[in-house]
Amino acid sequence: MKLAGLKRPLTPLQTAVERVAGSVIGPVARQVIEIPMSAVDRRRVRRRLQAPDGTELLLAFPTGTVLTPGTLLDTRGDVSYVVRAAPEDVAVITPRTLGEMAQVAHAIGNLHRDLVEDSGTFLTLWDAPVELLLTRLGVPFTREFRPFEGRPSWEHEL
């Protein structure tokens, strides 16, 4: 599919660093409030949201927008509201060999799940099929709550 002749860019959002440090919003905000969002929440871009400081934010981004950690949601006065990946129930996979990692990546990919590298380990959203798969493969893994920057398990776009 070729996208030509677009009237506006596909990715209009900028990260907080780009917007706060640049001239888009003027001077650098004195306070940055991080709003924890799960992988599913980062797809919900038309809703009311309460920030940790109690401020109500009204999100109305274009359909199809995906909020990534670091995305600036709003700036009010000298306060910027930024997306942060919330801790989620994940499988933390620690493959012993490169071959074992290839097996895991192939199997997790067949389930249409994201596999995210995190400091020498790999994360995927936990559920019973993932646990069964990893157990059958004999790969060392643990179940933990950690920030997950991948996509929800039902989404398989690039």
PyRosetta script that sets phi, psi and omega in degrees:
from pyrosetta import init, pose_from_sequence

init()
pose = pose_from_sequence("MKLAGLKRPLTPLQTAVERVAGSVIGPVARQVIEIPMSAVDRRRVRRRLQAPDGTELLLAFPTGTVLTPGTLLDTRGDVSYVVRAAPEDVAVITPRTLGEMAQVAHAIGNLHRDLVEDSGTFLTLWDAPVELLLTRLGVPFTREFRPFEGRPSWEHEL")
pose.set_psi(1, 123.7)
pose.set_omega(1, -179.6)
pose.set_phi(2, -102.0)
pose.set_psi(2, 132.3)
pose.set_omega(2, 179.2)
pose.set_phi(3, -107.2)
pose.set_psi(3, 106.5)
pose.set_omega(3, -179.4)
pose.set_phi(4, -129.3)
pose.set_psi(4, 152.1)
pose.set_omega(4, 175.7)
pose.set_phi(5, 71.8)
pose.set_psi(5, 29.4)
pose.set_omega(5, 179.7)
pose.set_phi(6, -71.0)
pose.set_psi(6, 141.6)
pose.set_omega(6, 179.8)
pose.set_phi(7, -85.6)
pose.set_psi(7, -21.6)
pose.set_omega(7, 177.1)
pose.set_phi(8, -142.0)
pose.set_psi(8, 155.0)
pose.set_omega(8, -177.9)
pose.set_phi(9, -65.8)
pose.set_psi(9, 152.0)
pose.set_omega(9, 178.9)
pose.set_phi(10, -69.7)
pose.set_psi(10, -29.4)
pose.set_omega(10, -177.5)
pose.set_phi(11, -118.2)
pose.set_psi(11, 80.8)
pose.set_omega(11, -176.6)
pose.set_phi(12, -76.7)
pose.set_psi(12, -14.8)
pose.set_omega(12, -176.8)
pose.set_phi(13, -80.5)
pose.set_psi(13, 144.8)
pose.set_omega(13, 174.6)
pose.set_phi(14, -117.4)
pose.set_psi(14, 156.5)
pose.set_omega(14, 177.0)
pose.set_phi(15, -73.1)
pose.set_psi(15, 163.1)
pose.set_omega(15, -179.5)
pose.set_phi(16, -59.5)
pose.set_psi(16, -38.2)
pose.set_omega(16, -179.0)
pose.set_phi(17, -62.9)
pose.set_psi(17, -44.4)
pose.set_omega(17, 179.8)
pose.set_phi(18, -64.4)
pose.set_psi(18, -43.0)
pose.set_omega(18, -175.8)
pose.set_phi(19, -79.1)
pose.set_psi(19, -41.7)
pose.set_omega(19, -176.8)
pose.set_phi(20, -72.1)
pose.set_psi(20, -41.1)
pose.set_omega(20, -177.6)
pose.set_phi(21, -78.1)
pose.set_psi(21, -23.3)
pose.set_omega(21, -177.3)
pose.set_phi(22, -88.5)
pose.set_psi(22, -170.7)
pose.set_omega(22, -177.8)
pose.set_phi(23, -92.5)
pose.set_psi(23, 7.1)
pose.set_omega(23, -177.0)
pose.set_phi(24, -63.9)
pose.set_psi(24, -41.8)
pose.set_omega(24, -179.8)
pose.set_phi(25, -113.7)
pose.set_psi(25, 7.2)
pose.set_omega(25, 178.4)
pose.set_phi(26, 90.1)
pose.set_psi(26, -137.9)
pose.set_omega(26, -175.4)
pose.set_phi(27, -65.7)
pose.set_psi(27, 156.3)
pose.set_omega(27, -179.3)
pose.set_phi(28, -64.9)
pose.set_psi(28, 133.5)
pose.set_omega(28, 178.5)
pose.set_phi(29, -64.8)
pose.set_psi(29, 142.1)
pose.set_omega(29, 179.7)
pose.set_phi(30, -78.6)
pose.set_psi(30, -26.4)
pose.set_omega(30, -177.2)
pose.set_phi(31, -133.1)
pose.set_psi(31, 133.0)
pose.set_omega(31, 176.7)
pose.set_phi(32, -116.7)
pose.set_psi(32, 121.9)
pose.set_omega(32, 178.4)
pose.set_phi(33, -106.8)
pose.set_psi(33, 121.1)
pose.set_omega(33, -179.6)
pose.set_phi(34, -87.5)
pose.set_psi(34, 134.4)
pose.set_omega(34, 179.9)
pose.set_phi(35, -110.8)
pose.set_psi(35, 109.3)
pose.set_omega(35, -178.8)
pose.set_phi(36, -69.5)
pose.set_psi(36, 131.4)
pose.set_omega(36, 179.7)
pose.set_phi(37, -137.0)
pose.set_psi(37, 136.5)
pose.set_omega(37, 175.5)
pose.set_phi(38, -75.0)
pose.set_psi(38, 171.7)
pose.set_omega(38, 177.8)
pose.set_phi(39, -58.2)
pose.set_psi(39, -39.3)
pose.set_omega(39, 179.0)
pose.set_phi(40, -69.3)
pose.set_psi(40, -43.3)
pose.set_omega(40, 180.0)
pose.set_phi(41, -61.4)
pose.set_psi(41, -32.5)
pose.set_omega(41, -179.0)
pose.set_phi(42, -69.9)
pose.set_psi(42, -10.0)
pose.set_omega(42, 174.7)
pose.set_phi(43, -94.0)
pose.set_psi(43, -15.6)
pose.set_omega(43, -178.5)
pose.set_phi(44, -89.2)
pose.set_psi(44, 93.6)
pose.set_omega(44, -170.4)
pose.set_phi(45, -105.8)
pose.set_psi(45, 7.1)
pose.set_omega(45, 176.0)
pose.set_phi(46, -131.0)
pose.set_psi(46, 92.3)
pose.set_omega(46, -177.4)
pose.set_phi(47, -171.6)
pose.set_psi(47, 170.6)
pose.set_omega(47, 172.5)
pose.set_phi(48, -91.0)
pose.set_psi(48, 143.4)
pose.set_omega(48, -176.2)
pose.set_phi(49, -141.1)
pose.set_psi(49, 135.1)
pose.set_omega(49, 178.0)
pose.set_phi(50, -102.3)
pose.set_psi(50, 121.8)
pose.set_omega(50, 179.1)
pose.set_phi(51, -75.8)
pose.set_psi(51, 160.3)
pose.set_omega(51, 179.2)
pose.set_phi(52, -56.8)
pose.set_psi(52, -25.0)
pose.set_omega(52, 178.4)
pose.set_phi(53, -87.2)
pose.set_psi(53, 3.5)
pose.set_omega(53, 177.7)
pose.set_phi(54, 94.5)
pose.set_psi(54, -7.4)
pose.set_omega(54, 179.4)
pose.set_phi(55, -70.1)
pose.set_psi(55, 134.6)
pose.set_omega(55, 177.1)
pose.set_phi(56, -91.2)
pose.set_psi(56, 126.2)
pose.set_omega(56, 177.9)
pose.set_phi(57, -110.1)
pose.set_psi(57, 137.9)
pose.set_omega(57, 176.8)
pose.set_phi(58, -106.6)
pose.set_psi(58, 109.4)
pose.set_omega(58, -180.0)
pose.set_phi(59, -88.3)
pose.set_psi(59, 134.0)
pose.set_omega(59, 177.9)
pose.set_phi(60, -149.3)
pose.set_psi(60, 55.7)
pose.set_omega(60, 178.2)
pose.set_phi(61, -80.5)
pose.set_psi(61, 159.9)
pose.set_omega(61, 179.6)
pose.set_phi(62, -59.4)
pose.set_psi(62, 146.1)
pose.set_omega(62, 177.1)
pose.set_phi(63, -55.0)
pose.set_psi(63, 136.9)
pose.set_omega(63, -179.5)
pose.set_phi(64, 93.5)
pose.set_psi(64, -8.8)
pose.set_omega(64, 178.1)
pose.set_phi(65, -67.2)
pose.set_psi(65, 138.3)
pose.set_omega(65, 174.4)
pose.set_phi(66, -116.8)
pose.set_psi(66, 121.9)
pose.set_omega(66, 178.3)
pose.set_phi(67, -82.2)
pose.set_psi(67, 127.5)
pose.set_omega(67, 178.5)
pose.set_phi(68, -108.0)
pose.set_psi(68, 156.2)
pose.set_omega(68, 176.3)
pose.set_phi(69, -55.3)
pose.set_psi(69, 131.9)
pose.set_omega(69, -177.1)
pose.set_phi(70, 100.5)
pose.set_psi(70, -8.8)
pose.set_omega(70, 179.7)
pose.set_phi(71, -69.8)
pose.set_psi(71, 131.9)
pose.set_omega(71, 177.1)
pose.set_phi(72, -79.8)
pose.set_psi(72, 121.3)
pose.set_omega(72, 179.6)
pose.set_phi(73, -88.2)
pose.set_psi(73, -40.4)
pose.set_omega(73, -176.4)
pose.set_phi(74, -167.2)
pose.set_psi(74, 156.9)
pose.set_omega(74, 172.2)
pose.set_phi(75, -130.4)
pose.set_psi(75, 127.4)
pose.set_omega(75, 177.7)
pose.set_phi(76, -127.6)
pose.set_psi(76, 110.6)
pose.set_omega(76, -176.1)
pose.set_phi(77, 64.9)
pose.set_psi(77, -122.7)
pose.set_omega(77, 179.9)
pose.set_phi(78, -103.1)
pose.set_psi(78, 20.5)
pose.set_omega(78, 180.0)
pose.set_phi(79, -116.2)
pose.set_psi(79, 127.0)
pose.set_omega(79, 175.9)
pose.set_phi(80, -109.4)
pose.set_psi(80, 140.0)
pose.set_omega(80, 179.9)
pose.set_phi(81, -109.8)
pose.set_psi(81, 120.8)
pose.set_omega(81, -170.5)
pose.set_phi(82, -125.9)
pose.set_psi(82, 143.0)
pose.set_omega(82, 178.1)
pose.set_phi(83, -73.9)
pose.set_psi(83, 136.9)
pose.set_omega(83, 173.2)
pose.set_phi(84, -129.7)
pose.set_psi(84, 142.6)
pose.set_omega(84, 177.4)
pose.set_phi(85, -69.7)
pose.set_psi(85, 124.1)
pose.set_omega(85, 179.9)
pose.set_phi(86, -80.6)
pose.set_psi(86, 150.1)
pose.set_omega(86, 173.8)
pose.set_phi(87, -61.8)
pose.set_psi(87, 135.5)
pose.set_omega(87, -179.6)
pose.set_phi(88, -133.9)
pose.set_psi(88, 165.3)
pose.set_omega(88, 178.1)
pose.set_phi(89, -74.6)
pose.set_psi(89, 109.1)
pose.set_omega(89, -176.4)
pose.set_phi(90, -128.1)
pose.set_psi(90, 157.1)
pose.set_omega(90, 168.7)
pose.set_phi(91, -93.2)
pose.set_psi(91, 123.9)
pose.set_omega(91, 177.6)
pose.set_phi(92, -99.6)
pose.set_psi(92, 110.9)
pose.set_omega(92, -172.2)
pose.set_phi(93, -103.1)
pose.set_psi(93, 130.4)
pose.set_omega(93, 179.3)
pose.set_phi(94, -124.1)
pose.set_psi(94, 82.2)
pose.set_omega(94, -179.0)
pose.set_phi(95, -64.7)
pose.set_psi(95, 146.5)
pose.set_omega(95, -177.8)
pose.set_phi(96, -86.8)
pose.set_psi(96, -27.0)
pose.set_omega(96, -178.0)
pose.set_phi(97, -136.7)
pose.set_psi(97, 166.4)
pose.set_omega(97, 177.0)
pose.set_phi(98, -65.7)
pose.set_psi(98, -37.7)
pose.set_omega(98, 178.0)
pose.set_phi(99, -62.9)
pose.set_psi(99, -41.2)
pose.set_omega(99, 178.0)
pose.set_phi(100, -64.3)
pose.set_psi(100, -38.1)
pose.set_omega(100, 177.9)
pose.set_phi(101, -65.0)
pose.set_psi(101, -39.6)
pose.set_omega(101, 178.3)
pose.set_phi(102, -63.0)
pose.set_psi(102, -40.8)
pose.set_omega(102, 177.6)
pose.set_phi(103, -61.1)
pose.set_psi(103, -46.1)
pose.set_omega(103, -179.8)
pose.set_phi(104, -63.1)
pose.set_psi(104, -46.7)
pose.set_omega(104, -178.6)
pose.set_phi(105, -60.4)
pose.set_psi(105, -41.9)
pose.set_omega(105, 179.1)
pose.set_phi(106, -64.0)
pose.set_psi(106, -47.3)
pose.set_omega(106, -177.1)
pose.set_phi(107, -66.7)
pose.set_psi(107, -43.7)
pose.set_omega(107, 178.9)
pose.set_phi(108, -65.4)
pose.set_psi(108, -39.7)
pose.set_omega(108, 177.1)
pose.set_phi(109, -61.6)
pose.set_psi(109, -36.5)
pose.set_omega(109, 177.9)
pose.set_phi(110, -66.1)
pose.set_psi(110, -22.4)
pose.set_omega(110, 175.0)
pose.set_phi(111, -86.9)
pose.set_psi(111, 1.4)
pose.set_omega(111, -178.6)
pose.set_phi(112, 60.7)
pose.set_psi(112, 44.7)
pose.set_omega(112, 178.9)
pose.set_phi(113, -115.2)
pose.set_psi(113, 151.3)
pose.set_omega(113, 173.3)
pose.set_phi(114, -79.4)
pose.set_psi(114, 143.9)
pose.set_omega(114, 174.6)
pose.set_phi(115, -123.4)
pose.set_psi(115, 114.3)
pose.set_omega(115, -173.0)
pose.set_phi(116, -112.8)
pose.set_psi(116, 129.4)
pose.set_omega(116, 178.1)
pose.set_phi(117, -75.0)
pose.set_psi(117, 138.5)
pose.set_omega(117, -179.2)
pose.set_phi(118, -147.5)
pose.set_psi(118, 91.6)
pose.set_omega(118, 175.9)
pose.set_phi(119, 52.4)
pose.set_psi(119, 54.9)
pose.set_omega(119, 176.3)
pose.set_phi(120, 85.7)
pose.set_psi(120, -5.2)
pose.set_omega(120, 174.4)
pose.set_phi(121, -119.4)
pose.set_psi(121, 173.1)
pose.set_omega(121, 178.6)
pose.set_phi(122, -127.3)
pose.set_psi(122, 140.3)
pose.set_omega(122, -177.6)
pose.set_phi(123, -116.0)
pose.set_psi(123, 142.4)
pose.set_omega(123, 168.9)
pose.set_phi(124, -144.0)
pose.set_psi(124, 150.2)
pose.set_omega(124, 178.6)
pose.set_phi(125, -60.2)
pose.set_psi(125, 133.4)
pose.set_omega(125, -176.6)
pose.set_phi(126, -81.1)
pose.set_psi(126, 139.4)
pose.set_omega(126, 164.3)
pose.set_phi(127, -159.9)
pose.set_psi(127, 173.5)
pose.set_omega(127, -174.1)
pose.set_phi(128, -59.0)
pose.set_psi(128, -43.7)
pose.set_omega(128, 178.4)
pose.set_phi(129, -60.8)
pose.set_psi(129, -37.0)
pose.set_omega(129, 178.0)
pose.set_phi(130, -66.2)
pose.set_psi(130, -44.3)
pose.set_omega(130, 179.1)
pose.set_phi(131, -60.5)
pose.set_psi(131, -44.6)
pose.set_omega(131, 179.1)
pose.set_phi(132, -61.5)
pose.set_psi(132, -44.5)
pose.set_omega(132, 180.0)
pose.set_phi(133, -60.3)
pose.set_psi(133, -49.7)
pose.set_omega(133, -177.8)
pose.set_phi(134, -65.9)
pose.set_psi(134, -35.6)
pose.set_omega(134, 177.2)
pose.set_phi(135, -65.5)
pose.set_psi(135, -43.9)
pose.set_omega(135, 178.7)
pose.set_phi(136, -63.9)
pose.set_psi(136, -36.3)
pose.set_omega(136, 179.0)
pose.set_phi(137, -74.9)
pose.set_psi(137, -18.3)
pose.set_omega(137, -179.4)
pose.set_phi(138, 73.8)
pose.set_psi(138, 26.3)
pose.set_omega(138, -178.4)
pose.set_phi(139, -90.0)
pose.set_psi(139, 135.7)
pose.set_omega(139, 177.3)
pose.set_phi(140, -65.4)
pose.set_psi(140, 130.3)
pose.set_omega(140, 176.9)
pose.set_phi(141, -153.9)
pose.set_psi(141, 158.1)
pose.set_omega(141, 174.4)
pose.set_phi(142, -132.5)
pose.set_psi(142, 159.9)
pose.set_omega(142, 176.6)
pose.set_phi(143, -104.4)
pose.set_psi(143, 122.6)
pose.set_omega(143, -175.8)
pose.set_phi(144, -141.3)
pose.set_psi(144, 167.4)
pose.set_omega(144, 170.6)
pose.set_phi(145, -103.9)
pose.set_psi(145, 114.6)
pose.set_omega(145, 179.9)
pose.set_phi(146, -143.0)
pose.set_psi(146, 156.3)
pose.set_omega(146, 173.0)
pose.set_phi(147, -61.7)
pose.set_psi(147, 134.5)
pose.set_omega(147, -179.2)
pose.set_phi(148, -122.0)
pose.set_psi(148, 120.9)
pose.set_omega(148, -176.1)
pose.set_phi(149, -99.4)
pose.set_psi(149, 6.9)
pose.set_omega(149, 179.4)
pose.set_phi(150, -83.8)
pose.set_psi(150, -169.5)
pose.set_omega(150, -179.4)
pose.set_phi(151, -92.7)
pose.set_psi(151, 161.8)
pose.set_omega(151, 175.1)
pose.set_phi(152, -62.3)
pose.set_psi(152, 157.6)
pose.set_omega(152, -173.6)
pose.set_phi(153, -66.7)
pose.set_psi(153, -21.7)
pose.set_omega(153, -177.7)
pose.set_phi(154, -86.3)
pose.set_psi(154, -8.6)
pose.set_omega(154, -173.9)
pose.set_phi(155, -99.0)
pose.set_psi(155, 128.4)
pose.set_omega(155, 178.2)
pose.set_phi(156, -132.5)
pose.set_psi(156, 45.3)
pose.set_omega(156, 171.2)
pose.set_phi(157, -86.4)
pose.set_psi(157, 166.1)
pose.set_omega(157, 175.3)
pose.set_phi(158, -86.6)
pose.dump_pdb("model.pdb")
